[in-house]
Amino acid sequence: MTPIKYVPLEGSASDVQERFSAGFRQRKSFRKYVWAFMLLAGVSFFVWNHWIHEEPQRPGRHVFGHYAPKTNIWADLDEAEFEDILTFLFEEPNDLNLTKKDKAGPWDNHIAIIEALVPNKTDALKYLDSDAAEAPPRYARVIVNRGATEQASIDDYMVGPLPTGPNTTITPLSWVYNSGRNSVKNPLPNYEDIVLWFAELGAELSDMIDDLLGEVINPEPTEKIPPLMAVSRPAAFENGTISSWARVHSTGLRFDAWSLLAQGMYCRFEIMGRDSSNWAIREWFYDGILYNSTESFRKAWQAGNVRKIPPNVDGDWSAAEPSEKGVPERDMVAPVMIQPGGPRYRIDEKERHITWLGWSFYVNSLQAIGLGLWDVKFDGERILYELGLQEAMAHYAGNDPLAVGMYWLDTLFGMGFNSYELVPGYDCPAYATFLPMSFHQGEQTIVRKNSLCVFEWTASDPIQRHTSQTHVTVSRNNYLIVRHVATVGNYDYTISYIFYLDGTMEVKVQASGYIFGAYNSLEAMRTDMKSKRSEQAQYEYGYQIHDFVASSMHDHVISFKADFDIVGTQNTLYRVNVAPFHKTYQWEDSLHRSTMRLFHEALSEEGGLDWPANSAAMYVLLNNESTNAWGEKRGYRITPGTGMGTPPHLTIHASPGMAKAASWAYHDLWLLKHHEQERRGAHEYNAMYPEDPLIDFGKMVDGEKTLQEDLVVYFNLGSHHVPHSGDVPNTLMHTSGSSVMFVPMNFHDRDPSRERAQGAKLTMQQDGTSKGSDVQYFGGQYKKAVNVPLAQLEPDLSKYTVPDPSAIDLSWNSTLAAL
C-alpha cells in the first residue's frame, strides 16, 4: 500500500529533499547524525515531482506491423495537445491565476496534472460502430493546486474541445462527481513547513530522543538522511484542523525496510491552518503508557519514570535481495522461456491497439489508476467496453495508536505515475515488448520508459488433453499478458490482464514488497494515567516476526470496473444457483432421490454481491436477446480465478476513518446500471475528505432496475493478509495473488480454442507391435534447431535505469504532502 515520496517543487523544499537524497547516496551506517520527522501520508495534499524525460525502448521485431481500425479515442495527450493546452492556460484570459510550477510558491496557483478526459460511452460507441461517424471531440482534465487563498484546495477542470480555439472553455469538472464539487481542501499546501516544524520540535526533545531511541537530533540542514522518520495514518480534517497519530520508524541501513522498523514511540499532532505557531503535539504513547502532553512525557522521563524499551535495529535480516550464500544448485542456470519465432501479437504503437489470435483492444494510462483497457473484442465481438483499476485499499488493525486506524487508498499516490521500468527476465520475459507510459505534470512531460510489457506465455499445463484406447490428443495452453507494476511506497502491485485461447479473460493482482510491521508487544501493556491500573492482553493482530517486530494484519481490497457489452449494451446478470433438492422420478417410484439442480435468478436491481459459500452459485451476464446455435443465451460467467482462494471484501464494518471514501470495499461485487456521470467508483482524492468524498460509491447504488440494461460490474481483488515470518523480508507473490476471470458461458457454439491452440494427435498402432504412434501436428512447430541470442536468456540489466534519486525516493511518501 502506502508511503512514497514525491519531491516538492514549492519554495526551497526541493533543496531540502536534494540534501536528503544526496545523503542517501553517501550514508554508510545506522544511528548517526540528524533527525527530521517526515510524516508520510497523513494529511492529503499533493506536491508533484519532477522527472527526467527518457526515450522509450524499441520493442522486438515484427510487433508493429499492424494498424488499429480506429483512432484511440481514450489515448493519453500527445505532446502537441499538451503544449497547446499550456499555451491556452497561460496566454489566454482566464480566472485560474496560474504561476509556472518552477516559480510557484505555497501561496500561488499552479498546474499539478494535465491528462486526457475520456469521452462519453454513447459518443464512443457511435464512432466505433459506424464507418461514417467522426471521433468524439477531445477534452483534457486539468488539476490545479490552488494556494493563493487562505484555504488552499485542489481543483479539477475540464478544458476543451481540443485543439484549442474560439470554442475552447475552462469548466469546473464536477458533473462526473456525485458530490457536486470539483474541489477538495488542501490542508497543508507547503510541504517544507511540516518538515521544519518537526525538525524544530525534535531539537527541543533531542536529549530525550537520544536517550530513548539512540539518535542525536540536529535540526540544521544536512546532507545525511535522517535516521528516524514518522509515519502517520490518514488524518481527520475537521473545522480546519488536522489531527492524526504518527509512529516513529528507523530509516534503516538501506532505507528500504523502514516499514519494518517501528520504534514503539507515537505522537498525536494537530495542525491548524497554515501558521505553524498554531500547531501542536497533544499526546504521546510509549511503552504502553499514554501521556496527555509533551510536558508530561518529558517530566516523567526526567524523573526516571519512563522505562526505555529496546530499539528495533536493522540488519541483514531485512535485505530483500537473495542471500550471498545459497544452496549448491542455485549456481546452475534455471530454465527460461524463449520466443525464437518472434511474437504472434501485433501492436499499433501510435494508437496503443493490440491484437492476438482473435483478441483486440486499446490501452491507455492515467496517473491515478494506471492501465485501462477499452473496446475489448474476441473474434470481432465486443465483450467489454471498459476494464480497469479503480482503487486499491489496505486497511490495518493493531493495538497501537497508528495501526488501529491505519488505512490507505493508493490511487492518491498515483498507481500509474508510480509504475516504473520493468526488469526484463524477471517482471516479464526478456522477449516481451516493453512500452512506455507518459504523464504530464506542471509544464513537463514525464516518461516512464519500459513500464508496460506485452508478451505471450506457454503454461506448464495443456489447455486440453484426453487419452483414449486408440489415441491421445493434447493442446498447448498459450495466453497473452499485458502487465505493469505499481510501486506505492513499501508495496509493489503486479497487475496483469490475461487473455486465453477460448475467449476467457483474467484480471490478476500479486503483491510483494515490505509489510508494515508494528513494534513487538505480544503482551500489550495498557496503563490508565489516572488509576494507574494496568491490563495485559494477548496480541491478536499478527505474529512475532523478528526480535522487536510484530506483524499487523490487514485487508487488501482492490477495486476494478468492468463495463460489459455482451452482444450489445442490453444485458442481464443472473445468479445461477447450484441447489440441492429432492425428486421422485417415474422410473424410481419408490425412491425419493436427493440430487441437485440449477436455479436461475435474474438480478433485477443494483446492489452488492458476495461470492457464495462452497461456490454454490455462479454469476453469469447474459444477453436475453441473443442465443447460440443450441438456443442458449449467450453470456460470460464472472468467477474467482487463479491465486490464493476467493477474493475477499473488507472485514471491518463501517470503518470510522474511511467513512464514505470506499464503500465499494464492503462486498465482493457490485451490479450497477451505466451512467455517463458515473465514470469511476472512486476518486483519488477521496482519502482527503472521507466524510464527503468527491465520489461516494454508496450514492451510485440506488436501486435502479438492471434487467436488459447497460450494466457495469465492479469487482474486488485482494487478500486478508496476516503476515508471518515468511513475509520477511518481502511478501512472496505466489502466495499473495488473487484474480477474477470472465469465462464464456454458451457464448460460442463450441470451444473456440480448437481453431487457435497448437496441439498434437498421437494415434497408437493397433497391430500389437510397439512401433509407437502416428503423430499429427496442428499449428506451427519447430522443425530445426534455433540459435537463441544471449539477451533472450540473460538480458543485460546494466541498461536498466532508475529515477534520479534527487527527484523521487521510493521509501518516503510525500505524494500527499504528507505528513
C-alpha positions in Angstrom: 0.0 0.0 0.0 1.4 3.2 1.1 4.0 5.9 1.8 6.2 7.0 -1.0 7.7 10.3 -1.5 7.4 12.8 -4.3 9.8 15.7 -4.4 8.3 19.1 -3.5 8.9 21.8 -6.0 7.5 24.6 -3.9 9.8 27.2 -2.5 13.0 25.7 -1.2 11.5 22.3 -0.4 13.2 20.8 -3.3 16.5 21.9 -1.9 15.7 20.3 1.4 14.9 17.0 -0.4 18.0 17.2 -2.6 20.1 17.4 0.6 18.3 14.4 2.0 18.7 12.4 -1.3 22.3 13.3 -1.6 22.8 11.9 1.9 21.1 8.7 0.9 23.9 8.1 -1.6 26.5 8.7 1.0 25.1 7.2 4.2 27.0 4.1 5.3 25.9 3.5 8.8 22.9 3.3 11.1 22.5 5.6 14.2 24.1 8.8 13.1 23.6 12.4 12.5 20.2 14.1 12.3 16.5 13.6 12.9 13.8 15.3 10.9 10.4 13.8 11.3 8.8 13.1 7.9 5.2 12.4 8.3 4.1 10.2 5.4 0.7 10.2 4.0 -1.4 11.5 6.8 -2.6 14.8 5.5 -3.7 14.8 2.0 -2.3 17.3 -0.4 -0.2 16.9 -3.4 3.4 18.0 -4.0 4.2 16.9 -7.5 7.6 16.0 -8.6 10.0 16.4 -11.5 11.2 13.6 -13.7 13.8 13.5 -16.4 12.4 12.8 -19.9 13.6 9.5 -21.2 13.1 7.9 -24.6 11.2 4.6 -24.7 13.0 1.4 -25.7 12.1 0.0 -29.0 10.4 -3.4 -28.7 11.1 -6.6 -30.6 10.8 -7.4 -34.3 7.6 -7.8 -36.3 5.4 -6.3 -33.5 4.4 -3.1 -35.2 3.1 -4.4 -38.5 -0.4 -3.5 -37.5 -2.8 -0.6 -37.8 -5.7 0.0 -35.5 -9.2 0.0 -37.2 -10.0 3.3 -35.4 -8.3 6.1 -33.6 -7.7 5.5 -29.9 -10.2 8.0 -28.5 -9.1 7.2 -24.9 -5.4 7.9 -25.6 -3.1 10.0 -23.5 -2.5 13.5 -24.6 0.3 13.8 -27.1 3.0 16.4 -26.9 1.2 18.7 -29.4 -2.0 18.6 -27.4 -0.1 19.2 -24.1 1.7 22.2 -25.5 -1.5 23.6 -27.0 -3.2 23.4 -23.6 -0.3 25.0 -21.8 -0.3 27.9 -24.2 -4.1 28.3 -23.8 -3.9 28.2 -20.0 -1.1 30.7 -19.6 -1.7 33.1 -22.6 -5.5 33.2 -22.9 -7.5 35.2 -20.3 -8.9 33.0 -17.5 -9.6 33.0 -13.8 -7.1 30.4 -12.8 -4.3 32.9 -11.9 -1.6 30.4 -12.7 2.1 30.6 -11.9 4.6 28.4 -13.7 5.4 25.5 -11.4 9.1 26.1 -11.2 8.4 29.6 -9.9 5.4 28.9 -7.8 5.4 29.1 -4.0 2.9 27.8 -1.5 0.7 30.9 -1.9 0.5 30.6 -5.7 -1.8 28.5 -8.0 0.0 26.1 -10.3 -0.8 23.2 -12.5 -0.5 19.8 -10.9 -1.7 17.4 -13.7 -2.9 17.6 -17.2 -4.3 14.4 -18.8 -6.9 13.3 -21.3 -10.6 13.2 -20.3 -12.1 10.1 -21.9 -15.2 10.6 -24.0 -18.8 9.6 -23.1 -19.6 6.0 -23.9 -22.5 6.9 -26.1 -20.3 9.1 -28.2 -17.6 6.5 -28.3 -19.9 3.7 -29.5 -21.3 5.8 -32.2 -17.8 6.3 -33.5 -16.6 2.7 -33.0 -19.6 1.1 -34.6 -20.1 3.4 -37.6 -17.7 4.0 -40.5 -19.2 7.4 -41.1 -19.0 8.8 -37.6 -16.3 11.2 -36.6 -14.2 10.7 -33.5 -15.7 12.4 -30.4 -14.1 15.8 -29.5 -11.1 15.7 -27.3 -11.1 17.2 -23.8 -8.4 17.5 -21.1 -8.6 17.2 -17.4 -6.5 19.9 -15.6 -5.8 19.7 -11.9 -4.8 22.9 -10.2 -3.1 23.3 -6.8 -4.8 26.4 -5.6 -2.6 28.0 -2.9 -3.4 31.7 -3.4 -6.2 31.7 -0.8 -6.2 31.1 2.9 -7.9 27.8 2.5 -5.9 26.1 -0.2 -7.5 23.5 -2.4 -7.0 21.1 -5.3 -9.4 21.8 -8.1 -10.5 19.8 -11.2 -11.2 21.5 -14.5 -12.3 20.3 -18.0 -10.6 22.1 -20.9 -11.8 21.6 -24.5 -12.6 20.9 -27.1 -9.1 20.3 -28.5 -7.2 21.6 -30.3 -7.9 24.9 -28.5 -9.7 27.6 -30.4 -12.6 30.1 -30.0 -14.9 27.4 -28.7 -12.5 26.1 -26.0 -13.6 26.7 -22.5 -12.4 26.0 -18.9 -15.2 24.5 -16.9 -15.2 23.1 -13.3 -15.2 19.3 -13.7 -18.0 18.5 -11.2 -20.6 16.7 -13.3 -18.7 13.3 -13.1 -18.5 13.5 -9.3 -21.7 12.8 -7.3 -20.6 15.3 -4.6 -21.4 18.1 -7.0 -18.0 19.6 -6.3 -14.8 19.8 -8.3 -12.6 20.6 -5.4 -11.1 19.2 -2.1 -9.5 21.2 0.6 -5.7 21.1 0.8 -4.9 21.4 4.5 -1.1 21.8 4.1 0.0 23.3 0.8 3.6 23.8 1.8 5.5 20.5 2.4 8.6 22.2 3.8 6.6 23.7 6.7 5.9 20.3 8.2 9.4 19.1 7.8 10.9 22.2 9.5 8.2 22.1 12.3 9.0 18.5 13.2 12.8 19.2 13.0 12.5 22.1 15.4 10.2 20.1 17.7 12.7 17.2 17.6 15.5 19.6 18.6 13.6 20.6 21.7 13.3 17.0 22.7 16.8 15.9 21.5 18.1 14.8 24.9 15.0 12.6 25.5 15.0 11.2 21.9 18.7 10.4 22.2 18.2 8.5 25.4 15.1 6.6 24.4 15.8 6.0 20.7 19.6 6.4 20.5 19.6 9.1 17.9 21.2 12.6 18.0 18.9 15.3 16.7 20.1 18.3 14.7 17.5 20.5 13.1 20.0 22.2 10.8 20.2 21.4 7.1 22.2 18.3 6.5 23.4 16.1 3.7 22.6 13.0 5.6 19.3 11.0 5.5 17.7 11.4 8.9 17.9 8.1 10.8 14.3 8.5 12.1 11.1 9.2 10.4 7.5 9.3 11.5 4.7 7.6 9.6 1.1 8.9 10.2 -2.1 7.3 9.2 -4.7 9.3 7.2 -5.7 12.3 9.3 -9.1 13.6 10.3 -9.6 17.1 8.8 -12.4 18.9 10.6 -13.1 22.6 11.2 -9.8 23.5 9.6 -7.8 21.2 11.9 -5.8 18.1 11.1 -5.5 15.5 13.9 -3.6 12.3 13.5 -1.3 9.8 15.2 2.2 9.1 13.9 4.7 6.3 14.7 8.4 6.7 14.8 10.4 4.4 12.5 14.0 4.0 11.8 15.1 4.6 8.2 17.4 1.6 8.3 20.7 0.6 6.7 19.4 0.7 3.1 16.5 3.0 3.6 14.1 0.5 2.0 13.0 -1.6 5.0 11.8 1.4 7.1 8.2 0.0 7.3 9.6 -3.0 9.3 11.5 -0.7 11.7 8.8 0.7 14.1 10.4 2.0 17.3 7.5 1.9 19.7 7.0 5.7 20.1 3.8 7.5 19.0 2.5 11.1 19.0 -0.8 12.7 18.1 -0.4 16.0 16.4 -2.8 18.8 15.5 -2.2 21.2 12.6 -4.5 24.3 12.5 -4.2 26.4 9.4 -1.0 27.4 7.6 0.7 29.1 10.6 2.9 26.6 12.3 2.8 28.5 15.5 -0.7 27.1 15.9 0.4 23.5 15.5 0.9 21.2 18.5 1.6 17.7 19.6 -1.2 16.8 22.0 -0.4 13.3 23.2 2.5 10.7 23.3 2.3 7.0 23.7 5.4 5.0 24.7 5.9 1.6 26.4 2.1 1.2 26.8 1.7 4.5 28.6 -0.4 7.4 27.3 1.0 10.9 28.1 -1.5 13.7 27.6 1.1 16.3 26.7 4.7 16.7 25.7 5.4 18.3 29.0 4.0 15.3 31.0 6.1 12.9 28.8 9.2 14.9 29.4 8.7 15.3 33.1 8.1 11.5 33.5 11.4 10.9 31.6 13.3 13.4 33.7 12.0 11.8 36.8 13.2 8.4 35.7 9.7 7.0 35.3 10.0 6.1 31.7 11.3 2.6 31.0 13.5 2.5 27.9 12.3 -0.2 25.5 14.9 -1.9 23.3 15.5 -0.5 19.8 14.3 -2.3 16.7 17.6 -2.5 14.8 18.0 -3.1 11.1 20.4 -5.7 9.8 20.9 -8.3 7.1 17.6 -9.8 8.1 15.7 -7.1 6.2 17.7 -7.2 2.9 15.4 -8.1 0.0 18.0 -9.5 -2.3 18.8 -13.2 -2.3 21.5 -14.2 0.2 25.1 -14.2 -1.0 25.4 -17.9 0.1 22.9 -20.3 -1.3 22.3 -24.0 -1.8 24.7 -25.5 -4.4 22.0 -26.0 -7.1 21.4 -22.3 -7.2 24.5 -21.8 -9.3 23.1 -23.9 -12.0 21.2 -22.0 -14.7 17.5 -22.2 -14.5 15.0 -22.8 -17.3 13.7 -19.8 -19.1 11.0 -19.1 -21.7 12.2 -18.0 -25.1 10.5 -16.9 -28.3 12.8 -17.7 -31.3 9.9 -17.4 -33.8 9.0 -13.9 -32.9 5.8 -12.6 -31.4 2.4 -13.6 -32.6 0.7 -10.5 -31.3 0.6 -7.1 -33.1 0.7 -3.6 -31.7 -0.2 -0.3 -33.3 2.3 1.7 -31.3 0.7 5.1 -32.0 -2.8 4.1 -31.2 -1.9 1.6 -28.5 -4.1 -1.1 -30.1 -3.1 -4.8 -29.5 -4.3 -7.9 -31.3 -3.6 -11.6 -30.6 -5.3 -14.7 -32.0 -8.7 -13.1 -32.3 -8.4 -10.7 -29.3 -8.2 -7.0 -29.9 -8.3 -4.0 -27.5 -6.9 -0.5 -26.9 -5.0 0.6 -23.9 -4.4 3.9 -22.2 -2.8 5.1 -18.9 -3.8 7.6 -16.3 -1.7 8.9 -13.4 -4.0 7.7 -10.6 -5.2 4.4 -11.8 -2.7 3.2 -14.3 -3.6 1.0 -17.3 -7.0 0.9 -18.8 -8.4 -1.5 -21.5 -11.0 -0.3 -23.9 -13.2 -1.9 -26.6 -12.1 -5.5 -25.8 -13.3 -7.8 -28.5 -13.0 -11.5 -29.2 -13.4 -12.6 -32.8 -14.7 -9.1 -33.6 -17.5 -9.2 -31.0 -17.3 -6.7 -28.1 -17.1 -8.3 -24.7 -16.1 -5.2 -22.6 -16.3 -1.5 -23.4 -14.0 -0.7 -20.4 -11.9 -2.6 -17.9 -9.5 -1.1 -15.4 -8.4 -0.4 -11.8 -10.5 2.0 -9.7 -8.8 2.0 -6.3 -6.5 -0.1 -4.0 -7.1 -0.1 -0.3 -5.0 -1.5 2.6 -6.8 -1.4 5.9 -4.9 -2.4 9.1 -5.7 -3.5 12.6 -3.5 -3.5 15.7 -3.1 -2.5 19.3 -1.1 0.7 18.9 -2.4 4.2 18.0 -1.2 4.1 14.4 -2.2 0.5 13.4 -5.6 0.6 14.9 -7.0 3.0 12.4 -4.5 3.0 9.5 -5.8 2.6 6.0 -4.5 3.7 2.6 -6.2 4.5 -0.7 -3.3 4.1 -3.1 -4.6 5.9 -6.2 -3.9 9.1 -4.2 -0.2 8.3 -4.6 -0.6 7.6 -8.4 -0.7 3.9 -9.3 0.0 4.8 -12.9 2.5 7.5 -12.1 4.4 5.1 -9.8 4.7 2.4 -12.5 8.4 2.3 -13.2 10.7 0.5 -15.6 10.1 -3.3 -15.6 13.1 -5.7 -15.2 13.4 -7.9 -18.3 13.8 -11.6 -17.5 12.1 -11.1 -14.1 9.0 -8.9 -14.3 8.4 -10.1 -17.8 10.3 -12.4 -20.1 13.3 -10.9 -22.0 11.5 -11.3 -25.3 8.5 -9.2 -24.2 7.6 -6.0 -25.9 8.2 -3.1 -23.5 6.3 0.2 -23.9 6.4 3.5 -22.1 3.8 5.3 -20.2 3.8 9.1 -20.3 2.3 11.7 -17.9 2.1 15.5 -17.8 2.7 17.3 -14.5 3.1 21.0 -14.3 4.7 22.1 -17.5 6.6 18.9 -18.0 6.2 15.5 -19.6 7.3 12.5 -17.6 8.0 9.3 -19.4 8.1 6.0 -17.6 10.1 4.0 -20.1 9.5 0.3 -20.4 6.9 0.4 -17.7 4.3 -1.7 -19.6 5.0 -5.1 -21.1 3.1 -7.3 -23.5 4.1 -11.0 -24.1 2.8 -14.4 -24.9 3.4 -17.2 -22.4 3.1 -21.0 -22.6 1.6 -22.6 -19.5 3.1 -25.7 -17.8 -0.2 -27.4 -18.2 -2.1 -28.0 -21.5 -5.4 -26.3 -22.2 -6.9 -29.7 -23.2 -5.9 -33.3 -23.2 -7.5 -36.8 -23.5 -6.3 -40.3 -23.7 -8.5 -43.0 -25.3 -7.8 -46.6 -26.3 -6.6 -45.5 -29.8 -5.2 -42.1 -29.5 -4.1 -39.1 -27.3 -4.9 -35.5 -28.0 -3.2 -32.6 -26.3 -3.1 -28.9 -26.9 -0.8 -26.2 -25.6 -2.1 -23.5 -23.3 -0.9 -20.2 -24.6 -2.1 -16.9 -23.3 -1.3 -13.2 -23.7 -0.4 -11.0 -20.8 -0.4 -7.2 -20.5 1.3 -6.1 -17.3 2.6 -3.2 -15.3 3.9 -2.9 -11.7 2.8 -0.1 -9.4 5.3 0.6 -6.6 3.4 2.5 -4.0 5.8 3.0 -1.1 6.6 -0.3 0.6 4.3 -2.4 -1.7 4.7 -3.4 -5.3 1.5 -4.4 -7.1 1.9 -6.5 -10.2 -1.3 -6.0 -12.3 -1.8 -8.4 -15.2 -4.5 -8.7 -17.8 -4.5 -12.2 -19.3 -6.2 -13.4 -22.5 -6.8 -17.1 -23.2 -7.4 -19.0 -26.4 -11.1 -19.8 -25.6 -12.2 -16.2 -25.0 -11.6 -16.2 -21.3 -10.1 -13.1 -19.7 -8.4 -12.9 -16.3 -7.5 -9.8 -14.1 -4.8 -10.7 -11.6 -3.0 -8.7 -8.9 0.0 -10.0 -7.0 1.7 -8.1 -4.2 5.2 -8.0 -2.9 7.5 -5.6 -1.1 7.8 -4.8 2.6 4.9 -5.2 5.1 4.1 -2.6 7.6 5.3 -4.0 10.9 4.5 -2.9 14.4 6.8 -2.7 17.4 6.7 -6.1 19.0 4.4 -6.1 22.1 2.9 -9.6 22.1 1.6 -8.8 25.6 0.4 -5.3 25.2 0.5 -3.2 28.4 -2.3 -0.7 28.8 -2.0 1.8 31.7 -4.7 4.3 32.7 -3.0 7.6 33.7 -5.5 8.4 36.4 -6.0 5.0 38.1 -2.5 3.6 37.3 -4.2 0.3 36.7 -2.7 -1.9 34.0 -4.2 -4.6 31.8 -2.3 -7.2 29.9 -3.8 -8.6 26.7 -2.5 -11.2 24.3 -1.6 -9.7 20.9 -4.3 -10.7 18.5 -3.3 -8.9 15.3 -0.5 -11.0 13.9 2.7 -12.8 14.9 6.2 -12.0 16.2 8.4 -12.0 13.1 11.7 -10.6 14.4 13.3 -9.5 17.7 11.1 -6.5 18.1 8.8 -6.7 15.1 5.2 -7.9 15.1 3.1 -8.3 12.0 0.0 -6.2 11.5 -3.0 -8.0 9.9 -4.6 -6.0 7.2 -7.1 -6.4 4.3 -6.1 -5.6 0.7 -9.2 -4.7 -1.3 -8.5 -3.7 -4.9 -11.4 -2.4 -7.0 -11.8 -2.9 -10.7 -14.5 -1.7 -13.1 -15.8 -4.0 -15.9 -18.3 -2.4 -18.3 -19.7 -5.4 -20.2 -21.3 -5.3 -23.6 -22.3 -8.9 -24.3 -23.6 -8.8 -27.9 -24.7 -5.2 -27.3 -25.3 -3.0 -24.4 -28.5 -4.6 -23.1 -27.5 -7.3 -20.6 -28.9 -9.1 -17.5 -26.9 -10.5 -14.6 -28.1 -13.9 -13.3 -27.3 -15.8 -10.2 -27.2 -19.4 -11.3 -27.6 -21.4 -8.1 -26.3 -25.0 -7.7 -29.1 -26.1 -5.4 -29.9 -29.4 -3.6 -33.4 -30.8 -3.9 -35.4 -34.0 -3.7 -37.4 -35.5 -6.5 -39.1 -38.8 -7.4 -38.5 -39.9 -11.0 -41.1 -42.0 -12.8 -38.6 -44.9 -13.3 -37.9 -44.9 -9.5 -41.4 -44.7 -7.9 -40.2 -46.0 -4.6 -37.2 -43.7 -4.3 -37.3 -40.0 -3.3 -33.9 -39.1 -4.7 -31.7 -36.4 -3.2 -29.9 -34.6 -6.1 -29.2 -31.1 -7.3 -30.3 -28.7 -10.0 -29.7 -25.3 -11.4 -31.9 -22.4 -10.4 -31.6 -19.2 -12.5 -32.3 -15.9 -10.7 -32.2 -12.7 -12.7 -30.9 -9.8 -10.5 -33.3 -7.0 -11.2 -31.8 -4.2 -9.1 -28.5 -2.6 -8.4 -26.7 -3.9 -5.3 -23.7 -5.6 -3.7 -23.0 -9.3 -4.1 -20.7 -11.8 -2.4 -19.1 -15.0 -3.6 -21.3 -17.8 -2.3 -20.0 -20.4 0.2 -19.0 -23.7 -1.4 -19.1 -22.0 -4.8 -22.8 -22.8 -4.8 -23.8 -20.2 -7.3 -22.4 -18.6 -10.5 -22.8 -15.0 -11.6 -23.5 -15.0 -15.4 -24.0 -11.9 -17.5 -26.3 -12.8 -20.4 -27.9 -11.1 -23.3 -31.5 -12.3 -23.3 -32.0 -11.4 -26.9 -29.1 -13.4 -28.3 -28.7 -17.2 -28.4 -26.1 -19.6 -29.7 -26.9 -22.4 -32.2 -28.4 -24.5 -29.4 -30.8 -21.9 -28.3 -28.9 -21.0 -25.1 -28.5 -17.3 -24.1 -25.0 -16.1 -24.8 -23.0 -14.7 -22.0 -20.0 -14.6 -19.7 -19.5 -16.0 -16.3 -17.8 -13.9 -13.6 -15.8 -16.2 -11.3 -12.8 -16.2 -8.9 -9.7 -17.1 -10.9 -6.2 -18.3 -10.1 -4.5 -17.2 -6.9 -4.9 -17.7 -3.2 -8.6 -18.6 -3.0 -11.7 -16.5 -3.4 -11.0 -12.7 -3.4 -12.3 -11.1 -0.2 -14.0 -7.9 0.8 -13.2 -5.7 3.7 -13.6 -7.4 7.1 -14.1 -4.2 9.1 -17.6 -2.9 9.2 -18.2 0.9 8.9 -14.6 1.9 9.3 -14.7 5.3 11.1 -11.6 6.7 9.5 -12.5 5.6 6.0 -16.1 6.9 6.4 -17.7 7.2 2.9 -14.5 7.1 0.9 -14.6 3.5 -0.1 -17.9 1.8 0.5 -17.2 -0.4 -2.6 -15.0 -2.5 -0.3 -17.9 -3.9 1.7 -18.9 -6.5 -0.9 -17.1 -8.7 -3.5 -19.0 -7.5 -6.5 -21.4 -4.7 -7.3 -24.0 -4.6 -10.1 -24.8 -1.1 -11.4 -26.5 0.5 -14.3 -24.3 2.5 -16.6 -24.4 6.3 -16.4 -22.2 8.7 -18.2 -21.6 10.7 -15.0 -20.6 7.6 -13.0 -17.3 7.1 -14.7 -15.4 5.8 -11.7 -16.2 4.0 -8.5 -13.7 6.2 -6.6 -11.7 9.4 -6.8 -8.0 9.6 -6.0 -8.8 12.5 -3.6 -11.4 10.6 -1.6 -8.9 10.0 1.2 -8.6 13.7 1.7 -12.2 14.2 2.6 -13.7 10.8 3.5 -16.8 12.2 5.2 -17.9 13.9 2.0 -15.7 12.4 -0.8 -15.8 13.7 -4.4 -17.2 10.3 -5.4 -19.4 8.5 -2.9 -19.8 5.0 -4.2 -22.8 4.4 -1.9 -24.7 7.1 -3.8 -24.2 5.2 -7.0 -26.0 2.1 -5.7 -29.6 3.5 -5.6 -31.8 0.6 -6.6 -32.2 1.2 -10.3 -33.6 -1.7 -12.4 -31.0 -3.8 -14.2 -32.9 -6.2 -16.5 -31.6 -5.8 -20.1 -29.8 -2.6 -19.3 -26.3 -1.3 -20.0 -24.6 -2.9 -17.0 -21.3 -2.2 -15.1 -19.8 -4.7 -12.7 -17.3 -3.5 -10.0 -15.3 -6.4 -8.5 -12.7 -6.6 -5.9 -9.4 -8.5 -5.7 -7.1 -8.7 -2.7 -6.5 -10.8 0.4 -6.9 -11.0 4.2 -3.1 -10.6 4.7 -1.9 -12.0 8.1 1.9 -11.6 7.7 4.1 -14.2 9.2 7.9 -14.9 9.4 7.8 -15.9 5.7 6.9 -12.3 4.8 10.3 -11.2 6.0 12.0 -9.5 4.2 9.3 -9.4 1.5 5.9 -10.8 0.8 6.0 -13.5 -1.8 3.9 -13.1 -5.0 2.9 -16.7 -5.4 1.1 -16.6 -2.1 -0.4 -13.1 -2.4 -2.2 -13.3 -5.8 -5.9 -13.1 -6.4 -7.9 -12.8 -9.6 -11.2 -12.8 -11.3 -11.9 -14.5 -14.6 -14.5 -13.8 -17.3 -15.4 -17.1 -18.9 -17.5 -17.6 -22.0 -20.9 -19.2 -21.0 -22.7 -20.6 -24.1 -21.2 -17.6 -25.9 -19.9 -19.8 -28.7 -21.3 -22.9 -30.3 -18.2 -24.9 -29.3 -14.8 -24.3 -27.8 -13.2 -21.7 -29.9 -9.7 -22.6 -28.7 -9.8 -25.6 -31.2 -9.0 -23.1 -34.0 -6.2 -21.4 -32.0 -4.4 -23.9 -30.0 -1.3 -25.7 -31.2 -1.5 -29.4 -30.5 -0.9 -33.0 -31.5 -2.9 -36.2 -32.0 -1.0 -39.4 -31.4 -2.7 -42.4 -33.0 -1.4 -45.6 -31.5 -0.5 -48.6 -33.6 -3.2 -51.3 -33.3 -1.3 -54.3 -34.7 0.0 -55.4 -31.4 3.5 -54.2 -32.1 5.4 -51.5 -30.2 6.1 -49.3 -33.2 4.8 -46.2 -31.4 2.3 -43.7 -32.8 1.4 -41.8 -35.9 1.6 -38.1 -35.0 -0.4 -35.3 -36.5 0.6 -31.8 -35.5 -1.7 -28.8 -35.5 -0.3 -25.3 -35.9 3.3 -24.2 -36.1 6.1 -26.4 -34.8 9.9 -26.2 -34.6 11.4 -28.4 -37.3 15.1 -27.4 -36.8 17.3 -26.1 -34.1 17.3 -22.4 -33.4 20.0 -20.0 -32.3 18.9 -18.1 -29.3 20.6 -14.7 -28.6 22.1 -14.5 -25.1 19.9 -11.5 -24.5 16.8 -13.7 -24.5 18.4 -16.0 -21.9 20.1 -13.4 -19.7 19.2 -9.8 -20.6 21.8 -7.1 -20.0 20.4 -5.5 -16.8 23.1 -2.9 -16.7 21.0 -0.9 -19.1 18.2 -0.7 -16.5 17.7 2.9 -15.4 16.1 4.1 -12.2 14.7 7.5 -11.4 17.0 10.3 -10.4 17.2 10.0 -6.6 17.0 13.7 -6.2 13.6 13.5 -7.9 12.0 10.7 -6.0 12.7 8.3 -3.2 10.5 5.2 -3.2 10.9 4.9 0.6 9.3 8.1 1.5 5.9 9.4 0.7 5.1 12.9 0.1 2.8 12.4 -2.7 0.3 13.6 -0.3 2.2 16.2 1.1 2.3 14.1 3.5 2.8 14.1 6.9 
